[in-house]
């Protein structure tokens, strides 16, 4: 039990900026904590939902409430996943060889592909959150935040590491059991929603497509690919739920 708690603590510390104590030795490996990634989405969803509720209570419009909820998510995670998505866009479409793509993705500067990709990602998620705010579907926001964090765990299990160092290289030990547990933790809340199955199916397809592209471009995954997986899954679920509202 102590080991499981440490793995959960590592997931929250790694994927959010939420204070969650200090890890004690021995610190668990990242691949051992992959099952707990959806639990890191719980505080992110709760904080964003609280901001949305407060905004609506103050009489702000759903688009404004959705935008503030999105800002709360970005602040709570330190823009970790957004940074990965932007780097992925720059690398995938800014480089012509595997080595050049990996080099670009390691560069902290953002290019035109990354900027455009980030604008589109934020814009699409904002639209989805505005729809949730209009419907006052606060619980849906929390469920999506948890379910979208199954994607990094699945990508670590599906794809080998594209480079010998970095975040992606720490996920080589993620097995089927960890992905199944993550899917149960992240997916069960979604199944309580009217269109939860549909949203999960669309998100799974989108993440699988990202995995195929990552294999073609890099022959594996990196930390940026993992972060992009969360972004793709979240946008897919928000837009699907909004379209079926």
BAMIBA-977221 format. One record per residue (C-alpha): z, x, y; residue in three letters. Coordinates in steps of 0.001 Angstrom, whole numbers, plus 500000, padded with zeros to 6 digits. Each point is the difference from the previous one (the first is absolute). Example, Ala and Ser with C-alpha at 12.3 -4.5 7.8 and 13.67 -1.06 7.14 Angstrom:
# BAMIBA-977221
w / u / v / aa
507800 / 512300 / 495500 / ALA;
499340 / 501370 / 503440 / SER;
This chain:
# BAMIBA-977221
w / u / v / aa
500000 / 500000 / 500000 / UNK;
500827 / 502822 / 502410 / UNK;
496591 / 501517 / 499373 / UNK;
498247 / 496676 / 500700 / UNK;
501928 / 499593 / 503248 / UNK;
498990 / 503523 / 501046 / UNK;
496351 / 499197 / 499247 / UNK;
500208 / 496840 / 502089 / UNK;
501617 / 501973 / 502818 / UNK;
497211 / 502587 / 499853 / UNK;
497336 / 497280 / 500213 / UNK;
501577 / 498471 / 503113 / UNK;
500570 / 503381 / 501673 / UNK;
496463 / 501165 / 499272 / UNK;
498097 / 496847 / 500934 / UNK;
502044 / 498760 / 502965 / UNK;
502085 / 501198 / 502914 / UNK;
502902 / 497762 / 498983 / UNK;
503300 / 501973 / 499785 / UNK;
501017 / 499956 / 496337 / UNK;
502492 / 502802 / 499549 / UNK;
499359 / 503520 / 498747 / UNK;
498736 / 500858 / 496560 / UNK;
502286 / 502104 / 497861 / UNK;
498927 / 502583 / 497470 / UNK;
498268 / 499682 / 497695 / UNK;
497393 / 498269 / 502171 / UNK;
497680 / 497882 / 497822 / UNK;
496304 / 500756 / 499788 / UNK;
497587 / 497828 / 501938 / UNK;
498204 / 498845 / 496869 / UNK;
503324 / 498801 / 498580 / UNK;
500562 / 497884 / 503138 / UNK;
496560 / 498346 / 499995 / UNK;
501372 / 496840 / 498356 / UNK;
502181 / 499442 / 503098 / UNK;
497228 / 500175 / 502594 / UNK;
499891 / 496169 / 500367 / UNK;
503721 / 500019 / 500794 / UNK;
499222 / 502214 / 503000 / UNK;
497867 / 497132 / 501273 / UNK;
502999 / 497675 / 500092 / UNK;
501643 / 501463 / 503144 / UNK;
496565 / 500350 / 501625 / UNK;
499253 / 496332 / 499363 / UNK;
503471 / 498841 / 501029 / UNK;
499890 / 501859 / 503315 / UNK;
496485 / 498777 / 500792 / UNK;
500974 / 496448 / 499015 / UNK;
503054 / 500153 / 502250 / UNK;
497856 / 501091 / 502920 / UNK;
497540 / 497192 / 499293 / UNK;
502754 / 497374 / 499813 / UNK;
501501 / 501225 / 503269 / UNK;
496603 / 499972 / 501718 / UNK;
499238 / 496451 / 498866 / UNK;
503501 / 498855 / 501006 / UNK;
499347 / 501340 / 503498 / UNK;
496862 / 497863 / 500187 / UNK;
497493 / 502817 / 499713 / UNK;
496604 / 499143 / 498538 / UNK;
499197 / 500738 / 496323 / UNK;
497562 / 502826 / 500898 / UNK;
502688 / 501694 / 502085 / UNK;
502619 / 499447 / 497286 / UNK;
497604 / 501445 / 497421 / UNK;
499300 / 503015 / 502187 / UNK;
503697 / 500662 / 500500 / UNK;
500591 / 499687 / 496245 / UNK;
497224 / 502524 / 499417 / UNK;
501568 / 502366 / 502533 / UNK;
503341 / 499635 / 498204 / UNK;
498352 / 500956 / 496708 / UNK;
498380 / 503081 / 501517 / UNK;
503261 / 501123 / 501599 / UNK;
502007 / 499378 / 496837 / UNK;
497644 / 502140 / 497901 / UNK;
499312 / 502604 / 502664 / UNK;
496285 / 499143 / 499725 / UNK;
500029 / 501878 / 496683 / UNK;
497373 / 497866 / 498280 / UNK;
497884 / 499588 / 503129 / UNK;
499827 / 503778 / 500346 / UNK;
498835 / 500302 / 496398 / UNK;
497339 / 497342 / 500454 / UNK;
498633 / 501685 / 503137 / UNK;
499879 / 503412 / 498287 / UNK;
498242 / 498461 / 497000 / UNK;
497308 / 498428 / 502191 / UNK;
499403 / 503311 / 501757 / UNK;
499818 / 501957 / 496762 / UNK;
498003 / 497579 / 497878 / UNK;
497262 / 499475 / 502562 / UNK;
500278 / 503138 / 502089 / UNK;
499491 / 502498 / 497198 / UNK;
497062 / 500549 / 497675 / UNK;
501775 / 501937 / 497224 / UNK;
503283 / 499472 / 498157 / UNK;
501470 / 503187 / 501483 / UNK;
499004 / 499078 / 503550 / UNK;
501429 / 496479 / 499608 / UNK;
503344 / 501380 / 498831 / UNK;
499992 / 502467 / 502905 / UNK;
499368 / 497226 / 502539 / UNK;
502693 / 497790 / 498477 / UNK;
502560 / 502780 / 500336 / UNK;
499211 / 500327 / 503725 / UNK;
502528 / 498027 / 502058 / UNK;
497450 / 499231 / 502714 / UNK;
498231 / 496647 / 499899 / UNK;
496228 / 499694 / 500235 / UNK;
497627 / 497161 / 500777 / UNK;
499952 / 498637 / 496433 / UNK;
503785 / 500011 / 499889 / UNK;
500305 / 498332 / 503395 / UNK;
497562 / 497229 / 499112 / UNK;
501596 / 499490 / 496586 / UNK;
503466 / 499790 / 501520 / UNK;
498878 / 497475 / 502616 / UNK;
498415 / 497822 / 497320 / UNK;
503026 / 500252 / 497704 / UNK;
502470 / 499108 / 502733 / UNK;
497755 / 497245 / 501326 / UNK;
499529 / 498315 / 496625 / UNK;
503700 / 500170 / 499184 / UNK;
500834 / 498633 / 503451 / UNK;
497737 / 497006 / 499342 / UNK;
501707 / 499393 / 496686 / UNK;
503488 / 500262 / 501470 / UNK;
499046 / 497681 / 502866 / UNK;
498984 / 497405 / 497409 / UNK;
503339 / 500387 / 498230 / UNK;
501785 / 499600 / 503325 / UNK;
498051 / 496834 / 500740 / UNK;
501038 / 498583 / 496620 / UNK;
503529 / 501411 / 500377 / UNK;
499538 / 501545 / 496553 / UNK;
502711 / 502595 / 500427 / UNK;
500682 / 500467 / 496303 / UNK;
496339 / 500776 / 499436 / UNK;
500229 / 502986 / 502315 / UNK;
502835 / 501445 / 497913 / UNK;
498177 / 499349 / 496716 / UNK;
496843 / 501728 / 501245 / UNK;
501956 / 503024 / 501237 / UNK;
501488 / 500437 / 496530 / UNK;
496846 / 499288 / 497982 / UNK;
497791 / 502349 / 502047 / UNK;
502198 / 502941 / 499020 / UNK;
499064 / 499625 / 496369 / UNK;
496646 / 501544 / 500956 / UNK;
501247 / 503598 / 500513 / UNK;
501776 / 499934 / 496634 / UNK;
496883 / 498698 / 498259 / UNK;
497738 / 502584 / 501675 / UNK;
502299 / 502839 / 498912 / UNK;
499769 / 498744 / 496416 / UNK;
496232 / 499350 / 500062 / UNK;
498793 / 503180 / 501681 / UNK;
500845 / 503686 / 499576 / UNK;
501102 / 502021 / 503004 / UNK;
497040 / 501278 / 502012 / UNK;
501873 / 503115 / 501128 / UNK;
502837 / 502016 / 498406 / UNK;
502431 / 499406 / 502864 / UNK;
500974 / 497144 / 502296 / UNK;
501322 / 496528 / 499394 / UNK;
497309 / 498975 / 497554 / UNK;
500744 / 502953 / 497715 / UNK;
503555 / 498742 / 499531 / UNK;
498776 / 496823 / 498332 / UNK;
498551 / 501494 / 496830 / UNK;
502827 / 498623 / 497853 / UNK;
499603 / 496330 / 500923 / UNK;
499429 / 498031 / 496808 / UNK;
499087 / 496480 / 499015 / UNK;
503635 / 498908 / 499767 / UNK;
500677 / 500977 / 503626 / UNK;
496915 / 498139 / 501228 / UNK;
500925 / 496884 / 498015 / UNK;
503534 / 500017 / 501416 / UNK;
498645 / 500502 / 503531 / UNK;
497518 / 497169 / 499448 / UNK;
502786 / 497685 / 498858 / UNK;
502224 / 500847 / 502966 / UNK;
497176 / 499681 / 502503 / UNK;
497986 / 497245 / 498367 / UNK;
502600 / 497418 / 499036 / UNK;
500788 / 498971 / 503619 / UNK;
496257 / 499538 / 500582 / UNK;
499741 / 497666 / 497013 / UNK;
502360 / 497583 / 501760 / UNK;
497364 / 499479 / 502708 / UNK;
497322 / 497290 / 499669 / UNK;
497133 / 502516 / 500035 / UNK;
501983 / 502956 / 498708 / UNK;
497869 / 500554 / 496889 / UNK;
496817 / 499987 / 502048 / UNK;
501383 / 502427 / 502556 / UNK;
501196 / 502384 / 497291 / UNK;
496610 / 499869 / 498298 / UNK;
498136 / 500800 / 503213 / UNK;
502423 / 502838 / 500788 / UNK;
499636 / 501437 / 496483 / UNK;
496220 / 499945 / 500334 / UNK;
500162 / 501704 / 503407 / UNK;
502337 / 502747 / 498754 / UNK;
497865 / 500529 / 496892 / UNK;
496945 / 500395 / 502250 / UNK;
501917 / 502572 / 502057 / UNK;
500880 / 501851 / 496786 / UNK;
496337 / 500137 / 499003 / UNK;
499003 / 501343 / 503427 / UNK;
502815 / 502571 / 499903 / UNK;
498830 / 501185 / 496603 / UNK;
496419 / 500329 / 501189 / UNK;
500980 / 501764 / 503227 / UNK;
502956 / 502145 / 498865 / UNK;
500259 / 499725 / 496223 / UNK;
503577 / 498845 / 500493 / UNK;
502647 / 498857 / 502447 / UNK;
502028 / 501499 / 502824 / UNK;
502863 / 498706 / 502121 / UNK;
497427 / 498614 / 502421 / UNK;
498352 / 498025 / 497206 / UNK;
503386 / 498578 / 499010 / UNK;
500733 / 498919 / 503575 / UNK;
496552 / 498490 / 500350 / UNK;
500584 / 498042 / 496795 / UNK;
502992 / 498268 / 501558 / UNK;
498005 / 499153 / 503112 / UNK;
497058 / 498638 / 498039 / UNK;
502254 / 497884 / 497777 / UNK;
501944 / 498586 / 502941 / UNK;
496901 / 499096 / 501997 / UNK;
498384 / 498386 / 496946 / UNK;
503035 / 497822 / 499301 / UNK;
500571 / 498971 / 503607 / UNK;
496381 / 499001 / 500519 / UNK;
499818 / 498147 / 496676 / UNK;
503153 / 498037 / 500678 / UNK;
498847 / 499228 / 503517 / UNK;
496612 / 498793 / 498786 / UNK;
501613 / 497605 / 497504 / UNK;
502645 / 498702 / 502389 / UNK;
